[in-house]
Amino acid sequence: MGFEISDEFLGTFVPILVYWVYSGMYVCLGSLERYRLHSKVDEDEKNLVTKSAVVKGVLLQQTLQAIISVILFKITGSDDPDASTTQQFSLLLLARQLIVAMLVIDTWQYFIHRYMHINKFLYKHIHSQHHRLIVPYSYGALYNHPLEGLLLDTIGGALSFLFSGMSPRTAIFFFSFATIKTVDDHCGLWLPGNPFHIFFSNNSAYHDVHHQLYGSKYNFSQPFFVLWDRILGTYLPYSLEKRATGGFETRPIKASKDE
């Protein structure tokens, strides 16, 4: 009898592998100064945390996420071994599950993320850890305080899984896609032909605005759409302009209230 890897195992650990592989790709592309949103010098000098500390923080969060994911899959697992296979034949069902999951995680993350900026205690002691990355880069995407990682990512992912009704096999695709999208949003690059920049208004430039001082009270939406920012008035439009020294920079089109 051959060795079989369960969907639950893949759904837990494939997104982690995808995170580091996709991040590594952007690290290799980071030397292309003409596509950077910030210079390499700014990345090294402006950030308030070392890259080794970022790696350790991300690994801690992924360990906690893996434990919770295994428990979640065990609790919600179907007794029918063919259930996930049967679901795959319904493209309409699959599309509905993915759209619901995207809307659920976007809604959850917007309001938790925004509240962490409104509440001074939560920002100072929890969310400010992520904003030590003034110049975001790919493998810093999940660099958060462990409690924020639990609230924002782990619980948000669990809710999207439960409310969408997706199978563990569908979850492998969805969470891998969400991971790639999150890494891309933090990559600090504006690459020509990038499909995430073409199909999503919420992209690396949009999120870069939020990491800057002038945009810290705007552009809370993540990781897919800008829906809640537009509805609730926290959308800050920007222009993407070429730097004289090479690369691009984001500039607000209208002045923020703090300027």
C-alpha positions as CSV (number, residue, x, y, z in Angstrom):
1,M,0.0,0.0,0.0
2,G,1.4,3.4,-1.1
3,F,2.1,6.3,1.2
4,E,-0.7,8.9,1.0
5,I,-0.6,12.5,2.1
6,S,-3.9,13.8,3.4
7,D,-5.6,16.9,2.1
8,E,-5.5,18.2,5.7
9,F,-1.7,18.0,5.8
10,L,-1.4,19.6,2.4
11,G,-3.9,22.4,3.3
12,T,-1.8,23.2,6.3
13,F,1.7,23.0,5.0
14,V,1.5,23.8,1.3
15,P,0.7,27.6,1.9
16,I,3.8,27.7,4.2
17,L,6.0,26.3,1.5
18,V,4.4,28.6,-1.0
19,Y,5.2,31.6,1.2
20,W,8.9,31.0,1.3
21,V,9.2,29.9,-2.3
22,Y,7.3,32.9,-3.6
23,S,9.1,35.3,-1.2
24,G,12.4,33.9,-2.4
25,M,11.5,34.7,-6.0
26,Y,10.9,38.3,-5.0
27,V,14.2,38.4,-3.1
28,C,16.0,37.5,-6.3
29,L,14.1,40.2,-8.2
30,G,14.8,42.8,-5.5
31,S,18.1,43.7,-7.2
32,L,16.1,45.2,-10.1
33,E,16.2,48.7,-8.8
34,R,14.1,50.1,-11.7
35,Y,11.0,48.2,-10.4
36,R,11.3,48.9,-6.7
37,L,8.9,51.1,-4.8
38,H,11.7,52.1,-2.4
39,S,15.5,51.9,-3.0
40,K,17.5,49.1,-1.5
41,V,19.3,51.7,0.7
42,D,15.9,52.7,2.1
43,E,15.0,49.1,2.8
44,D,18.2,48.6,4.8
45,E,18.1,51.9,6.6
46,K,14.5,52.9,7.3
47,N,13.1,49.6,8.6
48,L,13.1,49.3,12.4
49,V,13.7,45.5,12.7
50,T,16.4,43.2,11.4
51,K,15.7,40.7,8.7
52,S,16.7,37.8,11.0
53,A,14.1,38.9,13.6
54,V,11.5,39.1,10.8
55,V,12.3,35.5,9.7
56,K,12.0,34.3,13.3
57,G,8.7,36.1,13.8
58,V,7.2,34.7,10.6
59,L,8.3,31.1,11.5
60,L,6.7,31.5,14.9
61,Q,3.4,32.7,13.4
62,Q,3.4,29.9,10.8
63,T,4.0,27.3,13.6
64,L,1.0,28.6,15.5
65,Q,-1.1,28.7,12.3
66,A,-0.2,25.1,11.4
67,I,-1.2,23.8,14.9
68,I,-4.6,25.6,14.7
69,S,-5.1,24.5,11.1
70,V,-4.6,20.8,11.9
71,I,-7.1,21.1,14.8
72,L,-9.6,22.9,12.6
73,F,-9.4,20.3,9.8
74,K,-9.8,17.5,12.3
75,I,-12.9,19.1,13.8
76,T,-14.6,19.9,10.5
77,G,-13.3,16.9,8.5
78,S,-15.9,14.9,6.6
79,D,-16.5,11.2,7.2
80,D,-16.9,10.7,3.5
81,P,-13.5,10.3,1.9
82,D,-15.0,11.2,-1.6
83,A,-16.7,14.4,-0.4
84,S,-13.9,16.8,-1.5
85,T,-13.5,15.0,-4.9
86,T,-17.3,15.3,-5.5
87,Q,-17.2,19.0,-4.9
88,Q,-14.5,19.6,-7.5
89,F,-16.9,18.7,-10.3
90,S,-19.1,21.7,-9.6
91,L,-17.4,24.8,-10.9
92,L,-20.3,27.0,-9.8
93,L,-20.0,25.7,-6.3
94,L,-16.2,26.2,-6.3
95,A,-16.5,29.7,-7.6
96,R,-19.2,30.6,-4.9
97,Q,-17.0,29.1,-2.2
98,L,-13.9,31.1,-3.3
99,I,-15.8,34.4,-3.6
100,V,-17.4,33.9,-0.2
101,A,-14.1,33.1,1.4
102,M,-12.5,36.2,-0.2
103,L,-15.3,38.5,1.1
104,V,-15.2,36.9,4.5
105,I,-11.5,37.3,5.0
106,D,-11.5,40.8,3.6
107,T,-14.3,41.9,5.9
108,W,-12.7,40.4,9.0
109,Q,-9.2,41.7,8.3
110,Y,-10.5,45.2,7.4
111,F,-12.3,45.8,10.7
112,I,-9.7,44.1,12.9
113,H,-6.9,45.9,11.1
114,R,-8.6,49.3,11.3
115,Y,-9.4,48.8,15.0
116,M,-5.8,48.1,15.7
117,H,-5.0,51.5,14.3
118,I,-7.8,53.3,16.2
119,N,-7.0,51.7,19.6
120,K,-3.8,53.2,20.8
121,F,-3.0,50.4,23.2
122,L,-3.4,47.7,20.5
123,Y,-1.4,49.7,18.0
124,K,1.5,50.4,20.4
125,H,1.8,46.9,21.9
126,I,0.6,44.7,19.0
127,H,0.1,46.2,15.5
128,S,3.1,48.5,15.5
129,Q,5.3,45.4,15.2
130,H,4.2,45.0,11.6
131,H,4.8,48.7,10.9
132,R,8.4,48.4,11.9
133,L,8.6,47.5,8.2
134,I,8.3,51.0,6.8
135,V,9.7,49.6,3.5
136,P,7.9,46.3,3.1
137,Y,9.5,43.3,1.5
138,S,8.1,39.9,0.5
139,Y,9.0,37.6,3.4
140,G,8.0,40.3,5.9
141,A,4.3,39.9,4.8
142,L,3.4,37.8,7.9
143,Y,5.7,39.6,10.3
144,N,3.2,40.3,13.0
145,H,2.8,40.1,16.8
146,P,1.7,36.6,17.5
147,L,-1.6,37.8,18.9
148,E,-2.2,39.8,15.7
149,G,-1.3,36.8,13.6
150,L,-3.9,34.8,15.6
151,L,-6.7,37.4,15.3
152,L,-6.1,38.7,11.8
153,D,-4.7,35.7,9.8
154,T,-5.5,32.5,11.7
155,I,-9.0,33.3,12.8
156,G,-9.8,35.2,9.6
157,G,-8.7,32.2,7.6
158,A,-10.7,29.8,9.8
159,L,-13.8,31.9,9.3
160,S,-13.4,32.0,5.6
161,F,-13.0,28.3,5.6
162,L,-16.1,27.6,7.7
163,F,-18.4,30.2,6.1
164,S,-17.6,29.2,2.6
165,G,-18.1,25.5,3.2
166,M,-15.0,24.6,1.2
167,S,-13.4,21.2,1.4
168,P,-9.8,20.8,2.7
169,R,-8.8,20.2,-1.0
170,T,-10.3,23.5,-2.0
171,A,-8.6,25.1,1.0
172,I,-5.2,24.1,-0.3
173,F,-5.8,26.2,-3.4
174,F,-7.5,29.2,-1.6
175,F,-4.9,29.6,1.2
176,S,-2.0,29.1,-1.2
177,F,-3.5,31.8,-3.5
178,A,-4.2,34.1,-0.5
179,T,-0.6,33.6,0.6
180,I,0.8,34.5,-2.8
181,K,-1.4,37.6,-2.9
182,T,-0.3,38.7,0.6
183,V,3.4,38.2,-0.3
184,D,2.9,40.1,-3.5
185,D,1.2,43.0,-1.7
186,H,4.4,43.4,0.5
187,C,7.0,42.6,-2.2
188,G,7.9,46.3,-2.6
189,L,8.1,45.9,-6.4
190,W,6.0,47.1,-9.3
191,L,6.6,44.6,-12.1
192,P,5.3,45.0,-15.6
193,G,2.6,42.5,-16.5
194,N,2.0,41.4,-12.9
195,P,-1.5,39.9,-12.9
196,F,-2.1,41.0,-9.4
197,H,-1.6,44.6,-10.4
198,I,-3.9,44.2,-13.4
199,F,-6.8,42.5,-11.8
200,F,-6.6,43.9,-8.2
201,S,-6.7,47.5,-7.1
202,N,-5.4,46.2,-3.8
203,N,-1.8,45.5,-4.8
204,S,1.8,46.3,-3.7
205,A,1.5,50.0,-4.4
206,Y,-1.8,50.3,-2.7
207,H,-0.5,48.6,0.5
208,D,2.8,50.5,0.3
209,V,0.7,53.7,0.9
210,H,-0.6,52.3,4.1
211,H,2.9,51.6,5.4
212,Q,3.9,55.2,4.9
213,L,3.3,57.9,7.6
214,Y,0.9,59.8,5.4
215,G,-1.2,56.7,4.7
216,S,-1.2,55.0,8.1
217,K,-4.9,55.9,8.6
218,Y,-5.9,54.8,5.1
219,N,-6.0,51.8,2.8
220,F,-6.7,49.2,5.5
221,S,-8.2,46.7,3.1
222,Q,-6.4,43.4,2.6
223,P,-5.7,41.1,0.9
224,F,-8.1,41.1,-2.1
225,F,-10.4,44.0,-2.6
226,V,-10.7,47.7,-1.7
227,L,-14.4,47.5,-1.0
228,W,-14.5,48.5,2.7
229,D,-12.0,51.4,2.2
230,R,-14.3,52.9,-0.4
231,I,-17.5,52.3,1.5
232,L,-16.2,53.7,4.8
233,G,-14.1,56.6,3.5
234,T,-10.6,55.2,4.2
235,Y,-9.6,54.9,0.6
236,L,-6.6,57.2,-0.2
237,P,-6.0,57.5,-4.0
238,Y,-2.4,57.7,-5.1
239,S,-0.2,58.2,-8.1
240,L,2.7,56.0,-9.1
241,E,5.6,58.1,-10.3
242,K,9.1,57.3,-11.5
243,R,12.0,58.3,-9.2
244,A,14.9,60.2,-10.6
245,T,17.2,57.6,-9.2
246,G,15.3,54.7,-10.6
247,G,12.2,52.8,-9.6
248,F,8.8,54.1,-8.5
249,E,7.3,55.9,-5.6
250,T,3.7,56.3,-4.5
251,R,2.3,59.7,-3.8
252,P,-1.1,60.6,-2.4
253,I,-3.3,62.4,-4.9
254,K,-5.1,64.3,-2.1
255,A,-3.6,65.4,1.2
256,S,-4.4,63.2,4.2
257,K,-6.0,64.8,7.2
258,D,-2.8,64.6,9.2
259,E,-0.8,66.6,6.7
